């Protein structure tokens, strides 16, 4: 099972606050190739107790060090030198990024022991398939994939540190601001290697609005006034982007994309190895992160199924890291959640059911959108659904292989299909902004490809002889689905979809309860 779920009962806000505070007590050190772990820790311990540490490889060895007290960092900074400027002039910004060097590296190298490096990327699919073949069930395969692909504790710490290092810059202009991660870094569905979405939050500053209400007078700050919130966001990001570009150690390839629907600054943070997107408080995106966090915590099968489906989609070219007409990981995640809401009994509740459990503290309205839902996980009753992941995986493919995309849309608030409000090939309602389709980018050919691959996968899971495949050392179960289907026989899918009249194809059609193959075109709107 998923080891994280049982111990994860804290609310999203509590976890965020803990990790942000932890990051404030953390530093990152670039180490020499042959580093003495013992001597490094001994030296750093003279400035205060170390809570945790780990090493990782990213253009050289780095060490993340978390102190018990924040003032240990100030103590360390007091004795650290600024590099000499013989070749370049240095910008004298004292960050929490350091370089550790040996004064006599030749004499000290002999006594070194091998340090353990924490992996910051997942294993290749080829190696994953080998691991999956050694499992004893499809459920075990899916949990193996989850454990290989999910963010590790070390990687999460590194993500929060990246945000905290950016915050060191934003505080120069906005002392009360906080830089927080959102999206895949915090919603429990992040994969090793995914980008870090971060936002600049001014909520602490906004708490001061109309603070002085008692007494016969009022006082307030004199602030710069601009015609619109969007213009203010653009100006703030422009300045922060320049600051990171000119003065931020390790911040490279800074791009200011200020005219986008949601203005942002993209940059590469070399010390941590992350591609980062910085925006200004995107409240609905943050509530979406929290909603997914809740679903990920409720049942261990949710994350295992999402990770498996997303890996399957990537292998078959259904998703792509480049924006385009492909189904996105976010849309796929929503489709899995919707499918789990539809089971009998449901594996997870609908958004409306979570809203019904919300108390006054959970009420959250952003503009005209009601984003309220219960945040205390203990108030949500556990599911009575006992289906295995083997069953859920097969039923997911069968369900969407037969879904009437031509007529129906996917609504997570209600947990049921509703008539499409407009003619997009794939329509998934945004759980909060109910007038938006989160899959509007998906075109007809991509949807048809998804349906064809879902049917093919359902057929493979239903018809394969697991024992025979294991004896002949062929990939089976989930592993068989992670090999591109056209690799050995390019006509295989095409023939099955078109309905070549063999017994095998008839079995496929029977298993998917299709009266004729033309339903594929009808199902997706042709």
RODO-2510 file (C-alpha; in nm, 4 decimals, decimal comma):
residues 526
     n   res          X          Y          Z
     1     x     0,0000     0,0000     0,0000
     2     x     0,0923     0,3676    -0,0211
     3     x     0,3005     0,4303     0,2957
     4     x     0,2272     0,8033     0,3040
     5     x    -0,1482     0,7925     0,3554
     6     x    -0,1808     0,6498     0,7063
     7     x     0,0555     0,9038     0,8601
     8     x    -0,0723     1,2029     0,6636
     9     x    -0,3663     1,3484     0,8524
    10     x    -0,2519     1,7108     0,8747
    11     x    -0,4393     1,9718     0,6750
    12     x    -0,2868     2,1125     0,3588
    13     x    -0,2295     2,4498     0,5302
    14     x    -0,0538     2,2896     0,8286
    15     x     0,1803     2,0887     0,6065
    16     x     0,2613     2,3965     0,3950
    17     x     0,3356     2,6084     0,7037
    18     x     0,5617     2,3397     0,8555
    19     x     0,7607     2,2914     0,5370
    20     x     0,7991     2,6657     0,4733
    21     x     0,9316     2,7153     0,8274
    22     x     1,1648     2,4169     0,7809
    23     x     1,2987     2,5709     0,4578
    24     x     1,3835     2,8953     0,6416
    25     x     1,6287     2,6936     0,8565
    26     x     1,7895     2,5239     0,5558
    27     x     2,1021     2,5900     0,3475
    28     x     2,2465     2,4366     0,0299
    29     x     2,6181     2,3645    -0,0062
    30     x     2,8147     2,2782    -0,3199
    31     x     3,0746     2,0202    -0,2188
    32     x     3,4063     1,9031    -0,3669
    33     x     3,4036     1,5692    -0,5581
    34     x     3,5572     1,3801    -0,2645
    35     x     3,3795     1,5140     0,0395
    36     x     3,4147     1,3967     0,3976
    37     x     3,0568     1,3809     0,5252
    38     x     3,1787     1,3526     0,8837
    39     x     3,4087     1,6569     0,8637
    40     x     3,1465     1,8706     0,6887
    41     x     2,8829     1,7918     0,9522
    42     x     3,1371     1,8397     1,2310
    43     x     3,2237     2,1859     1,1009
    44     x     2,8604     2,2909     1,0519
    45     x     2,7565     2,1553     1,3934
    46     x     2,9793     2,4151     1,5579
    47     x     2,7142     2,6691     1,4485
    48     x     2,4152     2,4746     1,5811
    49     x     2,2347     2,1417     1,5898
    50     x     2,1594     1,9823     1,2510
    51     x     1,8113     1,8281     1,2202
    52     x     1,8603     1,6500     0,8889
    53     x     2,0804     1,6436     0,5811
    54     x     2,1229     1,4656     0,2491
    55     x     2,3516     1,4730    -0,0537
    56     x     2,2502     1,4754    -0,4199
    57     x     2,4131     1,5024    -0,7616
    58     x     2,3404     1,8031    -0,9823
    59     x     2,6410     1,9205    -1,1852
    60     x     2,8505     1,8178    -0,8863
    61     x     2,7670     1,7035    -0,5346
    62     x     2,5421     1,9231    -0,3195
    63     x     2,4362     1,8922     0,0436
    64     x     2,1065     2,0176     0,1870
    65     x     2,1469     2,0953     0,5571
    66     x     1,8504     2,1678     0,7850
    67     x     1,9432     2,3335     1,1163
    68     x     1,7273     2,3194     1,4299
    69     x     1,7445     2,6954     1,4756
    70     x     1,7347     2,9733     1,2186
    71     x     2,0064     3,1727     1,3979
    72     x     2,2561     2,8938     1,3167
    73     x     2,2505     3,0210     0,9571
    74     x     2,3301     3,3762     1,0703
    75     x     2,6186     3,2381     1,2793
    76     x     2,7530     3,0528     0,9742
    77     x     2,7118     3,3543     0,7445
    78     x     2,9180     3,5668     0,9847
    79     x     3,2302     3,3542     0,9287
    80     x     3,1932     3,2750     0,5568
    81     x     3,3976     3,4750     0,3078
    82     x     3,2909     3,6393    -0,0179
    83     x     3,4810     3,4951    -0,3184
    84     x     3,7645     3,7063    -0,4561
    85     x     3,6810     3,8999    -0,7718
    86     x     3,9954     3,8360    -0,9756
    87     x     3,8148     3,7484    -1,3013
    88     x     3,4599     3,8785    -1,2490
    89     x     3,3015     4,1337    -1,0247
    90     x     3,0735     3,9586    -0,7740
    91     x     2,7330     4,0833    -0,6600
    92     x     2,7626     4,0931    -0,2796
    93     x     2,4280     3,9297    -0,2010
    94     x     2,4707     3,6884     0,0901
    95     x     2,2352     3,4018     0,0128
    96     x     2,1982     3,0579     0,1745
    97     x     2,3923     2,8960    -0,1106
    98     x     2,7508     2,8133    -0,0151
    99     x     3,0578     2,6395    -0,1585
   100     x     3,2587     2,4089     0,0682
   101     x     3,6272     2,3549    -0,0189
   102     x     3,9101     2,1474     0,1256
   103     x     4,2299     2,3406     0,2040
   104     x     4,4376     2,0264     0,1455
   105     x     4,2237     1,8041    -0,0819
   106     x     4,5066     1,5603    -0,1723
   107     x     4,5952     1,4772     0,1873
   108     x     4,2326     1,4430     0,3002
   109     x     4,0925     1,2403     0,0105
   110     x     4,2392     0,9051     0,1210
   111     x     4,0218     0,8769     0,4312
   112     x     3,6896     0,9359     0,2510
   113     x     3,4021     0,6913     0,2576
   114     x     3,1353     0,6722    -0,0125
   115     x     2,8463     0,9092     0,0567
   116     x     2,4887     0,8113    -0,0246
   117     x     2,3353     1,0294    -0,2965
   118     x     1,9604     1,0871    -0,2855
   119     x     1,8036     1,0345    -0,6326
   120     x     1,6285     1,3417    -0,7744
   121     x     1,4881     1,1770    -1,0879
   122     x     1,2874     0,8607    -1,1525
   123     x     1,4259     0,5485    -1,3188
   124     x     1,3867     0,5037    -1,6986
   125     x     1,0712     0,3236    -1,8188
   126     x     1,2825     0,0297    -1,9428
   127     x     1,4173    -0,0297    -1,5889
   128     x     1,0715     0,0273    -1,4417
   129     x     0,9223    -0,2470    -1,6637
   130     x     1,1822    -0,4948    -1,5330
   131     x     1,0872    -0,4079    -1,1741
   132     x     0,7159    -0,4418    -1,2498
   133     x     0,7651    -0,7900    -1,3967
   134     x     0,9029    -0,9059    -1,0601
   135     x     0,5814    -0,8077    -0,8747
   136     x     0,3146    -1,0658    -0,7874
   137     x     0,0019    -0,8710    -0,8902
   138     x    -0,1064    -0,5675    -1,0910
   139     x    -0,1811    -0,3895    -0,7614
   140     x     0,1795    -0,4489    -0,6500
   141     x     0,3021    -0,3252    -0,9878
   142     x     0,1046    -0,0025    -0,9478
   143     x     0,2406     0,0641    -0,5988
   144     x     0,5926    -0,0096    -0,7268
   145     x     0,5453     0,2500    -1,0020
   146     x     0,4108     0,4990    -0,7463
   147     x     0,7111     0,4505    -0,5170
   148     x     0,9562     0,4931    -0,8056
   149     x     0,7924     0,8047    -0,9523
   150     x     0,6509     1,0035    -0,6588
   151     x     0,8354     1,2947    -0,4993
   152     x     1,0670     1,1827    -0,2205
   153     x     1,0900     1,3568     0,1160
   154     x     1,4303     1,4942     0,0111
   155     x     1,2986     1,6258    -0,3200
   156     x     1,0065     1,8011    -0,1471
   157     x     1,2501     1,9695     0,0944
   158     x     1,4542     2,0882    -0,2034
   159     x     1,1422     2,2361    -0,3666
   160     x     1,0469     2,4328    -0,0567
   161     x     1,4069     2,5517    -0,0238
   162     x     1,3980     2,6838    -0,3838
   163     x     1,0867     2,8867    -0,2907
   164     x     1,2482     3,0081     0,0308
   165     x     1,5594     3,1266    -0,1578
   166     x     1,3396     3,3268    -0,3978
   167     x     1,1596     3,4720    -0,0958
   168     x     1,4935     3,6127     0,0257
   169     x     1,4798     3,8417    -0,2807
   170     x     1,1124     3,9356    -0,2673
   171     x     1,1467     4,0403     0,0987
   172     x     1,3762     4,3235    -0,0066
   173     x     1,0731     4,4894    -0,1683
   174     x     0,7854     4,3265     0,0216
   175     x     0,8963     4,2266     0,3750
   176     x     0,5676     4,0464     0,4556
   177     x     0,5549     3,8442     0,1329
   178     x     0,5884     3,4651     0,1203
   179     x     0,6843     3,2482    -0,1783
   180     x     0,4943     2,9189    -0,1714
   181     x     0,4880     2,6191    -0,4051
   182     x     0,1584     2,5057    -0,5549
   183     x     0,0482     2,2445    -0,8087
   184     x     0,2358     1,9161    -0,8428
   185     x     0,5015     2,0042    -0,5812
   186     x     0,2388     1,9976    -0,3041
   187     x    -0,0783     1,8216    -0,4277
   188     x     0,0608     1,4640    -0,3676
   189     x     0,0549     1,3874    -0,7435
   190     x     0,3962     1,5331    -0,8338
   191     x     0,6450     1,3173    -1,0240
   192     x     1,0216     1,3354    -0,9714
   193     x     1,1563     1,5838    -1,2247
   194     x     0,8410     1,7968    -1,2540
   195     x     0,8713     2,1773    -1,2575
   196     x     0,8247     2,3909    -0,9466
   197     x     0,5233     2,6233    -0,9696
   198     x     0,5580     2,8956    -0,7067
   199     x     0,3591     3,2056    -0,6254
   200     x     0,4277     3,5300    -0,4443
   201     x     0,1708     3,5595    -0,1655
   202     x     0,0811     3,8941    -0,0081
   203     x    -0,1819     3,7559     0,2303
   204     x     0,0314     3,8404     0,5339
   205     x     0,0426     4,2029     0,4168
   206     x    -0,3322     4,2061     0,3472
   207     x    -0,4041     4,1063     0,7074
   208     x    -0,3092     4,4636     0,7989
   209     x    -0,5912     4,6113     0,5885
   210     x    -0,8102     4,8258     0,8162
   211     x    -0,6327     4,6829     1,1207
   212     x    -0,6865     4,9970     1,3290
   213     x    -1,0621     5,0024     1,3718
   214     x    -1,0962     5,0986     1,7391
   215     x    -1,0806     5,4524     1,8723
   216     x    -1,1811     5,7878     1,7221
   217     x    -0,9257     5,7829     1,4380
   218     x    -0,7768     5,5628     1,1666
   219     x    -0,4309     5,5307     1,0151
   220     x    -0,3209     5,3515     0,7018
   221     x    -0,0120     5,3078     0,4845
   222     x     0,0508     5,5366     0,1903
   223     x     0,0838     5,3033    -0,1082
   224     x     0,1391     5,3342    -0,4799
   225     x    -0,1933     5,3105    -0,6671
   226     x    -0,2223     5,1495    -1,0105
   227     x    -0,5224     5,1267    -1,2475
   228     x    -0,5609     4,7457    -1,2236
   229     x    -0,4512     4,4386    -1,0295
   230     x    -0,3126     4,2886    -1,3521
   231     x    -0,0856     4,5899    -1,4100
   232     x     0,0363     4,5711    -1,0491
   233     x     0,1116     4,1989    -1,0948
   234     x     0,3048     4,2671    -1,4168
   235     x     0,5146     4,5416    -1,2563
   236     x     0,5913     4,3325    -0,9460
   237     x     0,6975     4,0299    -1,1526
   238     x     0,9027     4,2474    -1,3870
   239     x     1,1100     4,3821    -1,0976
   240     x     1,1457     4,0434    -0,9234
   241     x     1,2416     3,8839    -1,2572
   242     x     1,5149     4,1447    -1,3115
   243     x     1,6338     4,0962    -0,9545
   244     x     1,6672     3,7179    -0,9963
   245     x     1,8351     3,7623    -1,3349
   246     x     2,0907     4,0207    -1,2221
   247     x     2,1580     3,9228    -0,8607
   248     x     2,0254     3,5704    -0,7946
   249     x     2,3019     3,3090    -0,7529
   250     x     2,2198     3,0118    -0,9752
   251     x     1,9148     3,1748    -1,1400
   252     x     1,9632     3,1475    -1,5183
   253     x     1,7524     3,1617    -1,8368
   254     x     1,5126     3,4104    -1,6760
   255     x     1,2095     3,4842    -1,8975
   256     x     0,9415     3,7380    -1,8098
   257     x     0,6110     3,6293    -1,9676
   258     x     0,3999     3,9207    -1,8511
   259     x     0,1267     3,9285    -2,1170
   260     x     0,0053     3,5728    -2,0536
   261     x    -0,3430     3,5145    -1,9055
   262     x    -0,1577     3,4507    -1,5804
   263     x     0,1650     3,6614    -1,5909
   264     x     0,4732     3,4712    -1,4748
   265     x     0,8524     3,4597    -1,4611
   266     x     1,0198     3,1384    -1,5822
   267     x     1,3730     3,0556    -1,4742
   268     x     1,6100     2,7687    -1,4173
   269     x     1,7417     2,7312    -1,0616
   270     x     2,0752     2,5589    -1,1190
   271     x     2,1704     2,4724    -0,7577
   272     x     1,8516     2,2672    -0,7043
   273     x     1,8151     2,1610    -1,0684
   274     x     1,4533     2,2803    -1,0978
   275     x     1,2725     2,4633    -1,3755
   276     x     1,0613     2,7231    -1,1920
   277     x     0,7522     2,9304    -1,2759
   278     x     0,6848     3,2260    -1,0448
   279     x     0,3458     3,3993    -1,0470
   280     x     0,1585     3,6285    -0,8087
   281     x    -0,1093     3,4772    -0,5830
   282     x    -0,3301     3,2563    -0,7993
   283     x    -0,5976     3,1738    -0,5423
   284     x    -0,8018     2,9247    -0,7470
   285     x    -0,4921     2,7283    -0,8546
   286     x    -0,3965     2,7021    -0,4864
   287     x    -0,7441     2,5748    -0,3906
   288     x    -0,7146     2,3166    -0,6720
   289     x    -0,3829     2,2020    -0,5204
   290     x    -0,5514     2,1646    -0,1819
   291     x    -0,8463     1,9726    -0,3298
   292     x    -0,6107     1,7254    -0,5001
   293     x    -0,4121     1,6959    -0,1755
   294     x    -0,7308     1,5855     0,0019
   295     x    -0,8155     1,3286    -0,2671
   296     x    -0,4573     1,1973    -0,2582
   297     x    -0,4755     1,1539     0,1197
   298     x    -0,8178     0,9864     0,1360
   299     x    -0,7368     0,6497    -0,0218
   300     x    -0,4054     0,4931    -0,1243
   301     x    -0,5562     0,3677    -0,4520
   302     x    -0,6135     0,7221    -0,5830
   303     x    -0,2475     0,8140    -0,6270
   304     x    -0,1486     0,4660    -0,7455
   305     x    -0,4099     0,4769    -1,0233
   306     x    -0,3288     0,8363    -1,1243
   307     x     0,0462     0,7681    -1,1485
   308     x    -0,0119     0,4490    -1,3508
   309     x    -0,2514     0,6157    -1,5971
   310     x    -0,0223     0,9157    -1,6447
   311     x     0,2814     0,6926    -1,7056
   312     x     0,0764     0,4855    -1,9550
   313     x    -0,0340     0,8052    -2,1325
   314     x     0,3218     0,9379    -2,1589
   315     x     0,4590     0,6109    -2,3015
   316     x     0,1922     0,6135    -2,5749
   317     x     0,2378     0,9812    -2,6635
   318     x    -0,0991     1,0938    -2,5248
   319     x     0,0700     1,3564    -2,3069
   320     x     0,3635     1,5790    -2,3905
   321     x     0,5832     1,8242    -2,2004
   322     x     0,5331     2,0762    -2,4835
   323     x     0,1962     2,2604    -2,4774
   324     x    -0,0373     2,1642    -2,7623
   325     x    -0,3502     1,9647    -2,8465
   326     x    -0,2541     1,6768    -2,6145
   327     x    -0,4397     1,5743    -2,2999
   328     x    -0,2584     1,7273    -2,0013
   329     x    -0,1587     1,5459    -1,6828
   330     x    -0,4049     1,7670    -1,4948
   331     x    -0,6921     1,6592    -1,7232
   332     x    -0,5929     1,2919    -1,6851
   333     x    -0,5829     1,3295    -1,3065
   334     x    -0,9334     1,4790    -1,3132
   335     x    -1,0563     1,1913    -1,5314
   336     x    -0,9213     0,9356    -1,2815
   337     x    -1,0824     1,1206    -0,9892
   338     x    -1,4143     1,1370    -1,1764
   339     x    -1,3957     0,7634    -1,2522
   340     x    -1,3336     0,6887    -0,8809
   341     x    -1,6317     0,9084    -0,7847
   342     x    -1,8457     0,6976    -1,0205
   343     x    -1,7634     0,3575    -0,8688
   344     x    -2,0311     0,1771    -0,6703
   345     x    -1,9789     0,2442    -0,3865
   346     x    -1,7662     0,5531    -0,4652
   347     x    -1,3957     0,5414    -0,3771
   348     x    -1,3886     0,9180    -0,3102
   349     x    -1,6595     1,1841    -0,2603
   350     x    -1,7666     1,4481    -0,5122
   351     x    -1,6632     1,8131    -0,4726
   352     x    -2,0233     1,9016    -0,3778
   353     x    -2,0149     1,6376    -0,1023
   354     x    -1,6895     1,7856     0,0314
   355     x    -1,8539     2,1285     0,0190
   356     x    -2,1516     2,0016     0,2209
   357     x    -1,9096     1,8949     0,4983
   358     x    -1,7447     2,2401     0,5124
   359     x    -1,7886     2,4524     0,8251
   360     x    -1,7610     2,8298     0,8562
   361     x    -1,3785     2,8225     0,8626
   362     x    -1,3746     2,6247     0,5373
   363     x    -1,5884     2,8789     0,3498
   364     x    -1,3864     3,0309     0,0673
   365     x    -1,5299     3,2452    -0,2121
   366     x    -1,2930     3,3827    -0,4775
   367     x    -1,4639     3,6444    -0,6934
   368     x    -1,7938     3,4816    -0,7865
   369     x    -1,6627     3,1250    -0,7436
   370     x    -1,7448     2,9121    -0,4401
   371     x    -1,4243     2,7250    -0,3542
   372     x    -1,5449     2,5908    -0,0186
   373     x    -1,4761     2,2324     0,0874
   374     x    -1,3933     2,0525     0,4106
   375     x    -1,0224     2,0636     0,4927
   376     x    -1,0171     1,8380     0,7996
   377     x    -0,9622     1,4852     0,6642
   378     x    -1,1052     1,3232     0,9785
   379     x    -1,4514     1,4623     0,8924
   380     x    -1,4655     1,2586     0,5696
   381     x    -1,6005     0,9048     0,6110
   382     x    -1,3771     0,6263     0,4735
   383     x    -1,5020     0,4539     0,1583
   384     x    -1,6806     0,1179     0,1671
   385     x    -1,5402     0,0338    -0,1777
   386     x    -1,3106    -0,2719    -0,1651
   387     x    -1,2133    -0,3057    -0,5330
   388     x    -0,8511    -0,3947    -0,6019
   389     x    -0,6270    -0,1775    -0,8160
   390     x    -0,6268    -0,4624    -1,0712
   391     x    -1,0032    -0,4178    -1,1108
   392     x    -0,9910    -0,0385    -1,1062
   393     x    -0,7220    -0,0198    -1,3755
   394     x    -0,9145    -0,2484    -1,6116
   395     x    -1,2450    -0,0734    -1,5404
   396     x    -1,0906     0,2707    -1,6001
   397     x    -0,9930     0,1710    -1,9539
   398     x    -1,3273     0,0035    -2,0175
   399     x    -1,5237     0,3005    -1,8796
   400     x    -1,3500     0,5635    -2,0926
   401     x    -1,3248     0,3284    -2,3909
   402     x    -1,7063     0,3382    -2,3965
   403     x    -1,7656     0,6949    -2,2734
   404     x    -1,9955     0,9019    -2,4961
   405     x    -1,7614     1,1988    -2,5458
   406     x    -1,9814     1,3267    -2,8289
   407     x    -2,2657     1,4044    -2,5907
   408     x    -2,1338     1,4022    -2,2329
   409     x    -1,8933     1,6074    -2,0236
   410     x    -1,7115     1,5242    -1,6990
   411     x    -1,8272     1,7091    -1,3869
   412     x    -1,6339     1,6465    -1,0629
   413     x    -1,8616     1,8678    -0,8545
   414     x    -2,1578     1,6393    -0,9178
   415     x    -1,9620     1,3204    -0,9883
   416     x    -2,1685     1,2401    -1,2956
   417     x    -2,1804     1,2923    -1,6705
   418     x    -2,3714     1,6002    -1,7825
   419     x    -2,4563     1,7251    -2,1317
   420     x    -2,1731     1,9194    -2,2929
   421     x    -2,2383     2,2958    -2,2841
   422     x    -2,0348     2,3424    -2,6033
   423     x    -1,8744     2,1362    -2,8760
   424     x    -1,5147     2,0831    -2,7533
   425     x    -1,4125     1,7190    -2,8203
   426     x    -1,3274     1,6655    -2,4507
   427     x    -1,5101     1,8712    -2,1883
   428     x    -1,3975     1,8557    -1,8224
   429     x    -1,5555     2,1175    -1,5981
   430     x    -1,3154     2,3171    -1,3829
   431     x    -1,4182     2,2163    -1,0262
   432     x    -1,4307     2,5816    -0,9162
   433     x    -1,4491     2,8064    -1,2232
   434     x    -1,7553     2,6287    -1,3579
   435     x    -1,7609     2,8288    -1,6811
   436     x    -1,4187     2,6913    -1,7861
   437     x    -1,3278     2,3671    -1,9643
   438     x    -0,9860     2,2520    -1,8394
   439     x    -0,9402     2,0299    -2,1490
   440     x    -1,0347     2,2884    -2,4121
   441     x    -0,6946     2,2416    -2,5805
   442     x    -0,7598     1,8747    -2,6716
   443     x    -0,8474     1,8155    -3,0381
   444     x    -1,0492     1,5366    -3,2033
   445     x    -0,7562     1,3182    -3,3240
   446     x    -0,5984     1,3179    -2,9763
   447     x    -0,9270     1,2171    -2,8134
   448     x    -0,9758     0,9377    -3,0688
   449     x    -0,6229     0,8162    -2,9960
   450     x    -0,7003     0,8110    -2,6215
   451     x    -1,0194     0,6069    -2,6753
   452     x    -0,8437     0,3589    -2,9074
   453     x    -0,5571     0,3091    -2,6610
   454     x    -0,7989     0,2731    -2,3671
   455     x    -0,9836    -0,0043    -2,5548
   456     x    -0,6604    -0,1751    -2,6523
   457     x    -0,5414    -0,1658    -2,2892
   458     x    -0,8721    -0,3061    -2,1600
   459     x    -0,8415    -0,5897    -2,4132
   460     x    -0,4826    -0,6712    -2,3098
   461     x    -0,5706    -0,6811    -1,9383
   462     x    -0,8751    -0,8995    -2,0018
   463     x    -0,7179    -1,1481    -2,2432
   464     x    -0,3591    -1,1919    -2,1278
   465     x    -0,2416    -1,5158    -1,9677
   466     x    -0,0359    -1,3868    -1,6747
   467     x     0,1149    -1,7258    -1,5829
   468     x     0,2214    -1,8008    -1,9399
   469     x     0,3736    -1,4537    -1,9784
   470     x     0,5684    -1,4904    -1,6528
   471     x     0,7004    -1,8332    -1,7592
   472     x     0,8125    -1,6950    -2,0950
   473     x     0,9506    -1,3845    -1,9163
   474     x     0,7305    -1,1482    -2,1159
   475     x     0,6016    -0,8217    -1,9654
   476     x     0,2562    -0,8729    -1,8118
   477     x    -0,0134    -0,6626    -1,6443
   478     x     0,0810    -0,2957    -1,6117
   479     x     0,4263    -0,3682    -1,7590
   480     x     0,2634    -0,4893    -2,0839
   481     x     0,0736    -0,1592    -2,1075
   482     x     0,3950     0,0449    -2,0812
   483     x     0,5347    -0,0874    -2,4092
   484     x     0,4170     0,1060    -2,7176
   485     x     0,1539    -0,1211    -2,8750
   486     x     0,2636    -0,0608    -3,2332
   487     x     0,6268    -0,1499    -3,1641
   488     x     0,6056    -0,5127    -3,2782
   489     x     0,2968    -0,4875    -3,4977
   490     x     0,2108    -0,1359    -3,6197
   491     x    -0,1240    -0,2503    -3,7624
   492     x    -0,2454    -0,4106    -3,4395
   493     x    -0,4455    -0,1186    -3,2997
   494     x    -0,5682    -0,0057    -3,6404
   495     x    -0,6995    -0,3519    -3,7202
   496     x    -0,8769    -0,3900    -3,3870
   497     x    -1,0393    -0,0489    -3,4102
   498     x    -1,1506    -0,0983    -3,7705
   499     x    -1,2913    -0,4389    -3,6855
   500     x    -1,1080    -0,7034    -3,8906
   501     x    -1,3392    -1,0030    -3,8652
   502     x    -1,1258    -1,2440    -3,6651
   503     x    -1,2314    -1,4257    -3,3489
   504     x    -0,9791    -1,2200    -3,1517
   505     x    -1,1356    -0,8956    -3,2633
   506     x    -1,4858    -1,0258    -3,1936
   507     x    -1,3715    -1,1059    -2,8385
   508     x    -1,2427    -0,7523    -2,8033
   509     x    -1,5725    -0,6064    -2,9181
   510     x    -1,7728    -0,8385    -2,6931
   511     x    -1,5584    -0,7560    -2,3923
   512     x    -1,6143    -0,3858    -2,4464
   513     x    -1,9885    -0,4346    -2,5080
   514     x    -1,9802    -0,2666    -2,8469
   515     x    -2,2334    -0,3621    -3,1095
   516     x    -2,0169    -0,2387    -3,3944
   517     x    -1,6822    -0,0768    -3,4426
   518     x    -1,8296     0,2453    -3,5771
   519     x    -1,9240     0,3293    -3,2185
   520     x    -1,5640     0,4428    -3,1720
   521     x    -1,6197     0,7291    -3,4129
   522     x    -1,9640     0,7998    -3,2658
   523     x    -1,8305     0,7983    -2,9089
   524     x    -1,5834     1,0740    -2,9832
   525     x    -1,8112     1,2803    -3,2015
   526     x    -1,7452     1,1866    -3,5644
***
